[in-house]
Amino acid sequence: MFIFHVAPLFNCEILIYGSFIPTLMPDEKLARAIRSRKRREILQMLCRKEKMSVHEIADELDMTESSASKHLKLLYDLGLVEFEMKPPEKFYFLKIDEIKEMFEIYNVVAEKMA
């Protein structure tokens, strides 16, 4: 797959097929990852349980496996989670252990804001 750069004005790369891939700075990736409540819940579950299958995540969050997979794919693309295949399941786990510490602080701050 060939990727070529467009003018910096657009802040993205374009695949030859026309799909856009945002080129985000690390802090922007983190902000995008935790923007969604469901993604925050997924990350916090992975902080507690180490590895979880798409099926387990979907069940626990009362969402479809398709929806859970989309959130997990974005978290993977942003570099926060990894996965391992154990057919027929795909198991996700945190790529960055410090996410656990980040959520401890995040939860304290959110509580104080309430």
DOTORLO-864849 format. One record per atom (N, C-alpha, C): residue in three letters; x, y negated, z negated. Coordinates in pm, 1 decimal, decimal comma, padded with zeros to 6 digits, always signed. Each point is the difference from the previous one (the first is absolute). Last residue first. Layout:
<rs>
+------+----------+----------+----------+
| resn |       px |       py |       pz |
+------+----------+----------+----------+
|  ALA |        X |        Y |        Z |
...
+------+----------+----------+----------+
</rs>
This chain:
<rs>
+------+----------+----------+----------+
| resn |       px |       py |       pz |
+------+----------+----------+----------+
|  ALA | -01759,3 | -01693,8 | -03990,7 |
|  ALA | -00144,9 | +00029,9 | -00009,4 |
|  ALA | -00067,9 | -00086,5 | -00104,7 |
|  MET | +00479,3 | +00018,2 | +00094,5 |
|  MET | -00073,5 | -00091,5 | +00086,1 |
|  MET | -00151,3 | +00017,0 | -00012,8 |
|  LYS | +00312,7 | +00285,1 | -00222,2 |
|  LYS | +00006,3 | -00133,9 | -00060,0 |
|  LYS | -00077,1 | -00102,1 | +00082,3 |
|  GLU | +00040,8 | +00442,7 | +00164,7 |
|  GLU | -00080,3 | +00000,0 | -00123,2 |
|  GLU | -00004,8 | -00138,9 | -00062,6 |
|  ALA | +00281,0 | +00069,6 | +00372,0 |
|  ALA | -00140,5 | +00000,5 | +00041,6 |
|  ALA | -00093,4 | -00004,2 | -00121,3 |
|  VAL | +00464,6 | +00043,3 | -00080,4 |
|  VAL | -00031,4 | -00133,4 | +00052,6 |
|  VAL | -00148,2 | -00008,3 | +00038,7 |
|  VAL | +00160,4 | +00418,9 | -00135,0 |
|  VAL | +00003,9 | -00092,8 | -00113,4 |
|  VAL | -00041,0 | -00140,0 | +00045,8 |
|  ASN | +00049,4 | +00331,4 | +00331,2 |
|  ASN | -00120,0 | +00023,7 | -00081,8 |
|  ASN | -00006,5 | -00093,7 | -00119,4 |
|  TYR | +00386,5 | -00012,1 | +00277,5 |
|  TYR | -00117,2 | -00045,9 | +00075,6 |
|  TYR | -00126,2 | +00012,4 | -00085,4 |
|  ILE | +00401,2 | +00186,8 | -00165,7 |
|  ILE | -00001,6 | -00145,9 | -00011,0 |
|  ILE | -00123,6 | -00057,2 | +00068,2 |
|  GLU | +00062,4 | +00457,3 | +00043,5 |
|  GLU | -00013,0 | -00027,8 | -00143,8 |
|  GLU | -00010,5 | -00151,0 | -00021,5 |
|  PHE | +00091,4 | +00153,2 | +00433,8 |
|  PHE | -00141,1 | +00008,7 | -00036,5 |
|  PHE | -00023,0 | -00020,7 | -00149,0 |
|  MET | +00444,1 | +00006,1 | +00167,4 |
|  MET | -00070,3 | -00113,9 | +00057,0 |
|  MET | -00146,9 | +00001,6 | -00042,1 |
|  GLU | +00271,6 | +00368,5 | -00112,4 |
|  GLU | +00027,8 | -00117,4 | -00084,5 |
|  GLU | -00076,0 | -00122,4 | +00049,9 |
|  LYS | -00026,0 | +00383,8 | +00266,3 |
|  LYS | -00063,6 | +00027,8 | -00130,2 |
|  LYS | +00017,4 | -00119,4 | -00093,4 |
|  ILE | +00221,5 | +00005,6 | +00413,8 |
|  ILE | -00141,4 | -00037,7 | +00015,7 |
|  ILE | -00074,6 | +00022,3 | -00131,1 |
|  GLU | +00458,5 | +00132,5 | +00079,9 |
|  GLU | -00024,5 | -00126,4 | -00070,9 |
|  GLU | -00143,5 | -00051,9 | +00016,6 |
|  ASP | +00184,4 | +00392,1 | +00232,1 |
|  ASP | -00043,3 | +00024,2 | -00138,3 |
|  ASP | -00034,7 | -00127,6 | -00075,6 |
|  ILE | -00022,4 | +00129,5 | +00530,9 |
|  ILE | +00072,1 | -00095,1 | -00085,3 |
|  ILE | -00053,1 | +00013,6 | -00142,6 |
|  LYS | -00178,8 | +00269,5 | +00337,1 |
|  LYS | +00136,9 | -00007,2 | +00052,0 |
|  LYS | +00087,0 | -00086,0 | -00092,0 |
|  LEU | -00466,0 | +00307,2 | -00102,2 |
|  LEU | +00063,2 | -00131,4 | +00004,6 |
|  LEU | +00142,4 | +00010,2 | +00053,5 |
|  PHE | -00370,4 | +00358,3 | +00159,0 |
|  PHE | +00067,0 | -00035,9 | -00124,3 |
|  PHE | +00068,0 | -00135,3 | +00019,0 |
|  TYR | -00371,4 | +00401,2 | +00250,8 |
|  TYR | +00065,8 | -00131,5 | -00005,1 |
|  TYR | +00061,1 | -00022,0 | -00137,1 |
|  PHE | -00170,1 | +00437,9 | +00339,4 |
|  PHE | +00015,0 | -00053,2 | -00135,1 |
|  PHE | +00081,0 | -00129,1 | +00003,3 |
|  LYS | -00325,5 | +00337,0 | +00329,7 |
|  LYS | +00108,3 | -00097,5 | +00006,8 |
|  LYS | +00005,3 | -00063,7 | -00138,9 |
|  GLU | -00213,3 | +00506,0 | +00191,5 |
|  GLU | -00006,1 | -00129,3 | -00069,8 |
|  GLU | +00125,0 | -00084,8 | +00025,8 |
|  PRO | -00119,5 | +00474,8 | +00130,8 |
|  PRO | -00064,9 | -00099,6 | +00085,5 |
|  PRO | -00002,6 | -00140,6 | -00061,2 |
|  PRO | +00413,4 | +00160,9 | -00009,2 |
|  PRO | -00125,1 | +00029,7 | +00069,8 |
|  PRO | -00094,3 | +00085,8 | -00084,5 |
|  LYS | +00364,6 | -00341,4 | -00123,8 |
|  LYS | -00015,8 | +00137,1 | -00048,1 |
|  LYS | -00133,4 | +00045,8 | +00057,6 |
|  MET | +00357,7 | -00451,9 | +00054,2 |
|  MET | -00103,4 | +00088,2 | +00054,4 |
|  MET | +00008,5 | +00135,8 | -00067,8 |
|  GLU | +00131,2 | -00517,3 | -00169,7 |
|  GLU | +00055,9 | +00128,8 | +00037,4 |
|  GLU | -00116,4 | +00088,4 | +00043,1 |
|  PHE | +00130,2 | -00571,7 | -00068,7 |
|  PHE | -00087,7 | +00116,5 | -00006,3 |
|  PHE | +00078,1 | +00126,0 | +00033,4 |
|  GLU | +00045,6 | -00556,9 | -00199,1 |
|  GLU | +00048,9 | +00103,7 | +00090,3 |
|  GLU | -00099,3 | +00115,1 | -00007,1 |
|  VAL | -00016,1 | -00569,8 | -00125,9 |
|  VAL | -00022,1 | +00141,7 | -00028,8 |
|  VAL | +00066,3 | +00085,7 | +00106,4 |
|  LEU | +00045,3 | -00477,4 | +00009,2 |
|  LEU | -00023,7 | +00021,9 | -00143,4 |
|  LEU | -00020,0 | +00146,0 | -00037,5 |
|  GLY | +00069,2 | -00251,9 | +00446,2 |
|  GLY | +00117,3 | +00051,0 | -00070,8 |
|  GLY | -00018,2 | +00024,7 | -00147,9 |
|  LEU | -00299,7 | -00138,4 | +00389,1 |
|  LEU | +00058,7 | -00111,7 | -00074,2 |
|  LEU | +00119,1 | +00043,1 | -00085,7 |
|  ASP | -00253,9 | +00320,8 | +00244,1 |
|  ASP | +00060,7 | -00091,1 | +00097,7 |
|  ASP | +00069,3 | -00118,5 | -00068,2 |
|  TYR | -00247,3 | +00299,4 | -00272,1 |
|  TYR | +00117,8 | +00067,6 | +00055,5 |
|  TYR | +00074,3 | -00094,1 | +00096,4 |
|  LEU | -00407,6 | -00145,9 | -00169,6 |
|  LEU | +00098,9 | +00001,1 | -00108,8 |
|  LEU | +00129,6 | +00066,8 | +00045,7 |
|  LEU | -00361,7 | +00012,4 | +00299,7 |
|  LEU | +00050,5 | -00136,9 | -00012,9 |
|  LEU | +00107,1 | -00007,1 | -00109,4 |
|  LYS | -00218,5 | +00408,2 | +00051,2 |
|  LYS | +00083,4 | -00026,2 | +00118,0 |
|  LYS | +00059,2 | -00140,8 | -00007,1 |
|  LEU | -00314,2 | +00124,0 | -00326,4 |
|  LEU | +00128,7 | +00066,1 | -00022,6 |
|  LEU | +00095,6 | -00023,6 | +00117,3 |
|  HIS | -00444,3 | -00157,6 | +00036,2 |
|  HIS | +00071,7 | -00075,6 | -00102,5 |
|  HIS | +00139,0 | +00058,3 | -00022,5 |
|  LYS | -00278,3 | +00233,8 | +00292,4 |
|  LYS | +00035,0 | -00130,0 | +00058,2 |
|  LYS | +00078,1 | -00085,4 | -00099,3 |
|  SER | -00174,8 | +00415,0 | -00145,9 |
|  SER | +00112,8 | +00018,3 | +00091,5 |
|  SER | +00044,9 | -00131,9 | +00061,6 |
|  ALA | -00390,5 | +00009,3 | -00267,2 |
|  ALA | +00119,6 | +00017,7 | -00083,3 |
|  ALA | +00124,4 | +00012,6 | +00088,4 |
|  SER | -00411,8 | -00010,6 | +00219,4 |
|  SER | +00029,7 | -00131,0 | -00057,9 |
|  SER | +00126,9 | +00006,6 | -00085,9 |
|  SER | -00159,0 | +00403,5 | +00175,4 |
|  SER | +00042,6 | -00086,9 | +00110,1 |
|  SER | +00040,4 | -00137,9 | -00052,4 |
|  GLU | -00196,4 | +00314,2 | -00289,6 |
|  GLU | +00140,7 | +00032,5 | +00024,6 |
|  GLU | +00056,1 | -00087,4 | +00112,3 |
|  THR | -00400,2 | -00197,3 | -00296,0 |
|  THR | +00021,3 | +00106,0 | +00097,9 |
|  THR | +00149,7 | +00026,4 | +00016,3 |
|  MET | -00180,7 | -00169,2 | -00473,9 |
|  MET | +00006,1 | -00053,7 | +00135,4 |
|  MET | +00020,6 | +00115,5 | +00096,8 |
|  ASP | +00018,9 | -00041,4 | -00514,7 |
|  ASP | -00133,7 | +00006,9 | +00058,8 |
|  ASP | -00003,6 | -00069,8 | +00136,9 |
|  LEU | +00381,8 | +00092,4 | -00303,9 |
|  LEU | -00042,7 | -00138,0 | +00026,9 |
|  LEU | -00137,0 | -00007,4 | +00066,6 |
|  GLU | +00202,1 | +00421,5 | -00111,3 |
|  GLU | +00011,4 | -00078,9 | -00121,8 |
|  GLU | -00050,1 | -00143,3 | +00019,2 |
|  ASP | +00015,8 | +00299,1 | +00375,4 |
|  ASP | -00097,2 | +00044,3 | -00101,5 |
|  ASP | +00001,6 | -00090,6 | -00121,8 |
|  ALA | +00324,4 | -00075,2 | +00336,1 |
|  ALA | -00134,2 | -00034,1 | +00048,9 |
|  ALA | -00106,2 | +00036,7 | -00103,6 |
|  ILE | +00442,4 | +00131,9 | -00088,9 |
|  ILE | -00012,9 | -00146,0 | -00008,0 |
|  ILE | -00140,2 | -00042,9 | +00041,3 |
|  GLU | +00112,5 | +00455,0 | +00048,8 |
|  GLU | -00009,4 | -00036,8 | -00142,1 |
|  GLU | -00021,9 | -00150,9 | -00016,6 |
|  HIS | +00077,3 | +00160,7 | +00439,4 |
|  HIS | -00128,2 | +00048,6 | -00051,7 |
|  HIS | -00019,9 | -00040,5 | -00146,2 |
|  VAL | +00413,5 | -00079,9 | +00206,8 |
|  VAL | -00099,6 | -00094,2 | +00051,2 |
|  VAL | -00137,2 | +00037,1 | -00056,5 |
|  SER | +00399,4 | +00154,7 | -00301,3 |
|  SER | -00042,6 | +00023,6 | +00137,5 |
|  SER | -00101,9 | -00106,1 | +00040,5 |
|  MET | +00410,8 | -00057,3 | -00369,1 |
|  MET | -00142,1 | +00029,2 | +00017,8 |
|  MET | -00029,4 | +00022,6 | +00147,3 |
|  LYS | +00420,3 | -00076,2 | -00414,0 |
|  LYS | -00036,8 | +00039,9 | +00136,7 |
|  LYS | -00148,1 | +00030,5 | +00004,9 |
|  GLU | +00172,8 | -00255,8 | -00392,5 |
|  GLU | +00117,5 | +00038,1 | +00080,7 |
|  GLU | -00035,0 | +00035,1 | +00144,7 |
|  LYS | -00287,2 | -00178,7 | -00380,5 |
|  LYS | -00004,0 | +00142,5 | +00035,0 |
|  LYS | +00115,4 | +00049,1 | +00086,6 |
|  ARG | -00071,9 | -00466,9 | -00173,6 |
|  ARG | -00035,5 | +00092,5 | -00108,9 |
|  ARG | +00021,7 | +00146,3 | +00035,8 |
|  CYS | +00073,7 | -00351,7 | +00316,1 |
|  CYS | +00087,7 | -00029,2 | -00114,3 |
|  CYS | -00024,1 | +00102,5 | -00111,7 |
|  LEU | -00281,3 | +00003,5 | +00373,7 |
|  LEU | +00128,0 | +00064,4 | +00029,9 |
|  LEU | +00103,6 | -00028,9 | -00108,7 |
|  MET | -00416,4 | -00212,9 | -00032,6 |
|  MET | -00018,5 | +00144,6 | -00017,4 |
|  MET | +00130,6 | +00074,0 | +00025,2 |
|  GLN | -00005,3 | -00459,8 | +00084,8 |
|  GLN | -00002,6 | +00025,5 | -00144,3 |
|  GLN | -00023,3 | +00147,9 | -00029,5 |
|  LEU | -00014,9 | -00140,9 | +00451,4 |
|  LEU | +00136,2 | -00012,5 | -00053,4 |
|  LEU | +00003,7 | +00029,6 | -00149,7 |
|  ILE | -00423,6 | -00010,0 | +00205,4 |
|  ILE | +00079,3 | +00113,1 | +00050,4 |
|  ILE | +00141,1 | -00004,5 | -00058,0 |
|  GLU | -00279,9 | -00363,7 | -00092,0 |
|  GLU | -00043,2 | +00119,0 | -00074,2 |
|  GLU | +00078,9 | +00123,5 | +00044,3 |
|  ARG | +00070,3 | -00398,2 | +00233,5 |
|  ARG | +00054,7 | -00012,6 | -00136,4 |
|  ARG | -00036,8 | +00123,4 | -00081,8 |
|  ARG | -00186,2 | -00029,8 | +00424,2 |
|  ARG | +00143,4 | +00032,5 | +00008,4 |
|  ARG | +00067,2 | -00013,7 | -00136,0 |
|  LYS | -00452,5 | -00123,4 | +00028,6 |
|  LYS | +00014,5 | +00145,2 | +00021,5 |
|  LYS | +00147,1 | +00038,8 | +00009,3 |
|  ARG | -00112,7 | -00460,7 | -00027,3 |
|  ARG | -00022,3 | +00068,4 | -00128,2 |
|  ARG | +00020,4 | +00151,5 | +00014,5 |
|  SER | +00251,6 | -00358,9 | +00320,2 |
|  SER | -00122,8 | +00078,6 | -00008,3 |
|  SER | -00009,6 | +00070,4 | -00135,3 |
|  ARG | +00385,6 | -00258,5 | +00092,7 |
|  ARG | -00114,0 | -00089,6 | +00025,7 |
|  ARG | -00132,1 | +00074,3 | -00018,1 |
|  ILE | +00466,8 | +00171,3 | -00024,8 |
|  ILE | -00084,0 | -00008,8 | -00120,6 |
|  ILE | -00119,7 | -00093,6 | +00017,9 |
|  ALA | +00312,7 | +00084,4 | +00362,6 |
|  ALA | -00030,4 | +00131,2 | -00059,0 |
|  ALA | -00096,6 | -00012,0 | -00116,8 |
|  ARG | +00173,8 | -00390,6 | +00209,0 |
|  ARG | -00100,1 | +00066,4 | +00084,8 |
|  ARG | -00041,5 | +00133,6 | -00060,7 |
|  ALA | +00344,5 | -00235,8 | -00213,0 |
|  ALA | -00126,4 | -00073,4 | -00013,6 |
|  ALA | -00110,1 | +00065,8 | +00082,6 |
|  LEU | +00436,1 | +00171,4 | +00044,3 |
|  LEU | -00054,6 | +00032,1 | -00131,1 |
|  LEU | -00135,6 | -00068,4 | -00020,4 |
|  LYS | +00236,3 | -00104,9 | +00389,2 |
|  LYS | -00043,8 | +00140,4 | +00004,7 |
|  LYS | -00065,3 | +00038,6 | -00131,7 |
|  GLU | +00201,7 | -00418,8 | +00027,7 |
|  GLU | -00126,1 | +00000,3 | +00073,9 |
|  GLU | -00055,8 | +00141,5 | +00011,0 |
|  ASP | +00424,1 | -00061,8 | -00191,9 |
|  ASP | -00102,5 | -00051,4 | -00092,1 |
|  ASP | -00137,4 | -00004,4 | +00067,7 |
|  PRO | +00378,5 | +00139,3 | +00264,7 |
|  PRO | -00035,0 | +00094,2 | -00106,5 |
|  PRO | -00108,7 | -00050,3 | -00095,5 |
|  MET | -00015,3 | -00188,4 | +00493,6 |
|  MET | +00106,1 | -00001,2 | -00099,4 |
|  MET | -00041,9 | +00094,5 | -00112,9 |
|  LEU | -00185,2 | +00072,0 | +00505,0 |
|  LEU | -00021,6 | -00068,4 | -00126,2 |
|  LEU | +00125,1 | +00005,0 | -00085,8 |
|  THR | -00205,8 | +00078,7 | +00508,1 |
|  THR | +00132,0 | +00004,2 | -00060,1 |
|  THR | -00007,6 | -00085,2 | -00125,5 |
|  PRO | -00396,1 | +00281,6 | +00299,0 |
|  PRO | +00047,2 | -00119,3 | -00070,6 |
|  PRO | +00142,4 | +00020,4 | -00052,4 |
|  ILE | -00235,9 | +00213,7 | +00430,8 |
|  ILE | +00059,2 | +00045,3 | -00125,7 |
|  ILE | +00049,6 | -00124,2 | -00071,8 |
|  PHE | -00365,7 | +00128,7 | +00435,1 |
|  PHE | +00080,7 | -00092,7 | -00077,5 |
|  PHE | +00051,0 | +00065,8 | -00126,5 |
|  SER | -00132,8 | +00198,8 | +00515,0 |
|  SER | -00037,5 | -00005,7 | -00141,5 |
|  SER | +00092,5 | -00096,7 | -00072,1 |
|  GLY | +00030,7 | +00131,9 | +00477,0 |
|  GLY | -00079,6 | -00116,4 | -00033,3 |
|  GLY | -00044,0 | -00008,2 | -00144,7 |
|  TYR | +00301,0 | +00312,2 | +00253,0 |
|  TYR | -00140,9 | +00032,2 | +00020,6 |
|  TYR | -00091,9 | -00114,1 | -00042,3 |
|  ILE | +00473,0 | -00011,2 | -00065,0 |
|  ILE | -00024,5 | -00005,1 | +00142,9 |
|  ILE | -00146,2 | +00027,9 | +00033,3 |
|  LEU | +00103,8 | -00221,1 | -00465,6 |
|  LEU | +00034,8 | +00126,4 | +00063,0 |
|  LEU | -00032,6 | -00009,8 | +00147,5 |
|  ILE | +00127,2 | -00415,6 | -00326,3 |
|  ILE | -00104,7 | +00063,0 | +00080,1 |
|  ILE | +00053,8 | +00130,6 | +00054,4 |
|  GLU | +00085,6 | -00347,9 | -00452,6 |
|  GLU | +00060,3 | +00070,0 | +00111,1 |
|  GLU | -00114,3 | +00062,9 | +00077,9 |
|  CYS | +00009,0 | -00463,5 | -00329,2 |
|  CYS | -00035,1 | +00140,2 | +00019,6 |
|  CYS | +00085,3 | +00059,0 | +00111,3 |
|  ASN | -00071,6 | -00485,3 | -00145,1 |
|  ASN | +00037,8 | +00080,2 | -00115,5 |
|  ASN | -00042,9 | +00145,7 | +00014,5 |
|  PHE | -00040,1 | -00415,9 | +00296,0 |
|  PHE | -00104,6 | +00099,2 | -00023,1 |
|  PHE | +00027,8 | +00089,2 | -00120,7 |
|  LEU | +00310,3 | -00339,9 | +00151,7 |
|  LEU | -00124,5 | -00066,6 | -00032,4 |
|  LEU | -00108,6 | +00100,4 | -00038,3 |
|  PRO | +00436,0 | +00115,5 | +00177,2 |
|  PRO | -00016,1 | +00000,2 | -00144,6 |
|  PRO | -00129,8 | -00066,5 | -00045,9 |
|  ALA | +00037,4 | +00239,4 | +00486,5 |
|  ALA | +00043,7 | -00124,5 | -00063,6 |
|  ALA | -00026,5 | +00004,4 | -00150,0 |
|  VAL | +00036,7 | +00474,0 | +00188,1 |
|  VAL | -00060,3 | -00118,2 | +00060,9 |
|  VAL | +00048,1 | -00120,7 | -00077,1 |
|  HIS | +00214,5 | +00526,2 | +00083,4 |
|  HIS | -00038,6 | -00111,6 | -00085,7 |
|  HIS | -00065,4 | -00110,2 | +00082,0 |
|  PHE | +00010,2 | +00558,3 | +00078,2 |
|  PHE | +00070,2 | -00123,3 | +00034,5 |
|  PHE | -00056,5 | -00113,4 | -00084,3 |
|  ILE | +00033,5 | +00581,0 | +00030,8 |
|  ILE | -00055,5 | -00119,0 | -00064,8 |
|  ILE | +00078,6 | -00121,1 | +00047,8 |
|  PHE | -00105,1 | +00550,5 | +00151,9 |
|  PHE | +00081,6 | -00119,3 | +00013,8 |
|  PHE | -00071,4 | -00118,0 | -00064,8 |
|  MET | +00008,8 | +00565,8 | -00038,8 |
|  MET | -00084,7 | -00116,4 | +00000,0 |
|  MET | +00089,5 | -00122,9 | +00000,0 |
+------+----------+----------+----------+
</rs>
